[in-house]
């Protein structure tokens, strides 16, 4: 997993994320991410993701899995999906 950043759609920093990028085409791109700190993230809300190489793009997130480990707070895995080019 690579290290990226997640911003709200007003470009305010929210949280560092570990992400896996699965696809990048002209039609769209997607992947999975795990926040590195606990922050409230809403499903189907627009966010901006910044990848390790500095490219950024608008995306929506959908909560996929709750990875619970004994004695630790829940960690959620999110699918992200974006359209257009990453810049």
N, C-alpha and C positions, 0 to 999 in steps of 0.2 A: 504494500500500500504506500502511496505517496502522501506527502503533507501538503495541504492546501488551506485556504481560508474561505469562510462563508460570511457574506454580508447581507444585510436586509436590502430591500429594493431602493432605499434612500442612500445606499452606499455606506452605511454605518457598519463597522466591524461587529460580528456576532461571536464567532468561535473558530478556533483552528480545527481542521478536520483531517482524518485519514481517509483517502479515497482510492477507489479502483475505477479507472476509466475504461469502458468497454467498447465504445464505438464513436467514431467521429466521421460524419459524412456531411455533405452540403445540406442534406435534408434535416439533420439533427444529430444529437449525441446524447449519451446516457452513461450511467455508472452507479456505483454504490458509495456511500460515505458513512463514516462513524465520527460523531463529534468527540473531540478530545476532552472537553469539559461538559458538564451537564448544563444545558441551556434549553429553554422552551423553544421548540421548533414546530411550527404548524404545518399540517398536511395541506397540499394544494395551494400554498402561498408562494408568491414569486420571491426568489432570492438571487443573489449573484455569487457564483463560485469562482474562486481564483485558483488556478492549477499551479503546480510546482514550477512550471516553465514561464509563469507570469501571464498566460492567456486567461481571459475572463469572459464570462457569458452569463446571461440570465437563465435561470432554471426553476423548476418546481420540484418539490420534495414529496415523497410519499413514504410514511413509516412502514417498514417491512417486518422487522424482527426485533424482539426484545431479548438481548443476550444477558440473562441473569446469571451472576456468579455468586456463590455463597459469601455472605458478609459484605458484599460490595453493592453500590447502587446500580440500578438497571442501566444498561447501555443499549441504545437503540441504533439499528442499522436503517438507513434511508436509501431508497432509490432516488436518483436525480435524473431529470430529463430536460434537455434544452433544445432550442431550435436556432438555426442561423449559424453564422461563423463565430468561433471563439477568437477574441482579439486580445 
